[in-house]
Amino acid sequence: MTSLRPRATRTLALSAIAVVALSGCSPSGSTSGDGDTTESVALLEEFFGHLEAGETADAAAMTSIDFPTEFLDEDFYAASAALPSDVKVVPTKGSDDYTVTATVEFVLDDPENPASATFQVKNDDGERTISWRDEKFSIINIASPGRIVVNGELEYAMQPEGAHDLFLLPALYDIAYDDPTGTTQLGDDGTNEFTLPWPLDDADPASDFPSNAAVTHWNLTVSAWVPSDVIAAAEAQIDALTEACVAEGMTGPSCPPEVLTYATPLVDPSTVEWFRTPSMAPVVTDGRVEYSKGFTVRADGATYPEPAVYTGTVTKDADGTVTFTR
């Protein structure tokens, strides 16, 4: 896995609201317009206290969300770019007797720019549980050869249909895009790492993320397509193979299998023409990019009975060298 680079750490969804300090202070806003909210505020304080301490199981038990075990692993959670701290709660509506909706402001990486999100505390026959807007965050990668890696531990490969669903506790998560082919990247400047605050409220934070990573409050869509310059470099190498094939008398290792099957020796002097068939797009799978280029071949006035096709994998080294490998 590639090492994480310095990442963007601007926290999103800022809130310019009056807040109630938690630690060491008595809440001055313990009631809302609807009724008393003291117990709900206290529950949220306790919940975020568990998060700050990295106590994932205790925090998860206070919610209505059914978390898969991998997201509650304390080492995974501790690997986050930042855990919530300096939490402040503002009840906005509701009552302890029913449901309380509250804005929670918390520091992740930048005390000057705290994050905020909306939480609910629901009272069900005396048992209170916490929830937030979206229980899960989905990763959609239907055509990029790389994998998304969260906190350096959980990997999510390309999935042609559907999405990977993540059930995350509030934190600032490290996200990396790891493409073993080297052909794609998330940012136009080569950036493949960023941070994701969770949960997200209504604000659309897309401008704060790499250009090929679209983020909303409920999903990350990866669209790191193979760029045209990589395809052009692969095609140039295929064209070089056609020239080598002719030099080998249309019987050598540089020739595609359809030419070798025909096995017609050239006359001397000889004329060979390669007419490209309709273009083929790259075929992208998890960790692999394949490309094909086909030709109708005409040699010494005779047309080969079937198209000749070069098929291989495309990779790009760290120095920018593109390689087409049959």
Secondary structure, DSSP 8 states (H G I E B T S, - for coil): ------------S-------B-TTS--S--B-SSSB-HHHHHHHHHHHHHHHTT-HHHHHTTBS----GGGT-HHHHHTSSB--EEEEEEEEEE-TTSEEEEEEEEESS-TTS-EEEEEEEEEETTEEEEEES-S-EEEE-SS-SSEEEETTTEEE---SSS-EEE---SEEEEEEEE-TT----SSTTS--EEEEEES--S---GGGS-TTEEE-SSEEEE-----HHHHHHHHHHHHHHHHHHHHTTT-STTS-HHHHHH-----SS--EEEEE-S----EEETTEEEEEEEEEEEETTEE-SS-EEEEEEEEE-TTS-EEEE-
